[in-house]
């Protein structure tokens, strides 16, 4: 649901308010139904395009700093890619399960003498030490 006070203040028409609500619903459904079967770049481009359209409907210049939807897509990708995986340090035997509280961009997870740097969505990630996925 759009912010009615802001819409009134900015003089957003009723028709544009409906479009804003529809775009929010579309983005919500798109991100919630996203799977790794869809290339991240394609989904990200769609989300950014919708964000630019939202900015236009609100009468704002597009500014990626205020983009709330692309980070949500990135988090979904991170959860699908990393969530639920278990790793073990071959040196110490320590094990770590990557749960939702550990899975986010630039998360650094200690695994015994090693580590996992989850990096960024569809970007870099790295492992250090003698660890394995189990």
C-alpha angles and dihedrals in degrees: 000000000000124000102263095195092052091044090052091047093050094043094240111178122239090247092053090047088057090050090049091053091047092050091050090052091047093050092047092051093043094053095042092050095042115128132181088251087082114069109249093229091059094048091045092051090051093049093048091048091052089048091054090050090051090052090051092049091051091046095243129129109249112260118177090209089073095046108123098171104058092057088051090054090048090052091050090052091049092051092048093046101042110013116113096012118134125210133189132200107231090206100052104016090234113152131203130192112206102230126177092268089060099040114087137107114296092008113159113205122192115219109184106290091348139062145210120219103198091199119189135322111287089349136084128341129165143191128212130194132012101316134141137192112247 
